[in-house]
């Protein structure tokens, strides 16, 4: 599960930069923000519940 969060965060950061630099792909900025927020929320929920899946 931890690997999934890392992959989503990396994709979100790539989409943020792509959406920021290329004005024609501006919608990617919002997609990147949404993915990043989802990854952070999932990480916080996992940290608070204390579930340790290796």
VMD Tcl script that draws the C-alpha trace (Angstrom):
set ca {
  {0.00 0.00 0.00}
  {2.84 2.37 0.79}
  {4.21 1.94 -2.74}
  {0.81 2.92 -4.15}
  {0.83 6.19 -2.19}
  {4.32 7.01 -3.45}
  {3.30 6.34 -7.05}
  {0.18 8.51 -6.74}
  {2.18 11.33 -5.14}
  {4.83 11.23 -7.90}
  {2.15 11.27 -10.62}
  {0.44 14.18 -8.86}
  {3.67 16.18 -8.72}
  {4.40 15.48 -12.40}
  {0.89 16.57 -13.34}
  {1.25 19.71 -11.22}
  {4.42 20.74 -13.04}
  {2.99 19.83 -16.45}
  {-0.21 21.75 -15.78}
  {1.74 24.73 -14.49}
  {4.16 24.99 -17.42}
  {1.84 24.14 -20.30}
  {-1.15 26.44 -20.42}
  {-3.05 24.26 -22.90}
  {-2.97 21.41 -20.36}
  {-4.15 23.56 -17.48}
  {-6.72 20.97 -16.37}
  {-3.81 18.73 -15.32}
  {-3.06 21.24 -12.58}
  {-6.41 20.47 -10.95}
  {-6.04 16.71 -11.49}
  {-2.61 16.85 -9.84}
  {-3.94 18.81 -6.86}
  {-6.80 16.34 -6.39}
  {-4.47 13.32 -6.58}
  {-2.03 14.91 -4.14}
  {-4.80 15.71 -1.66}
  {-6.15 12.15 -1.92}
  {-2.68 10.70 -1.32}
  {-2.15 12.92 1.74}
  {-5.57 12.05 3.18}
  {-4.95 8.33 2.65}
  {-1.55 8.61 4.34}
  {-3.00 10.47 7.33}
  {-5.86 7.99 7.73}
  {-3.42 5.08 7.57}
  {-1.13 6.75 10.11}
  {-4.00 7.49 12.51}
  {-5.52 4.03 12.37}
  {-2.15 2.47 13.14}
  {-2.50 -0.34 10.66}
  {0.91 -1.70 9.72}
  {0.81 -3.67 6.47}
  {4.25 -4.72 5.33}
}
mol new
graphics top color blue
foreach p $ca { graphics top sphere $p radius 0.5 }
foreach p [lrange $ca 0 end-1] q [lrange $ca 1 end] { graphics top cylinder $p $q radius 0.2 }
display resetview
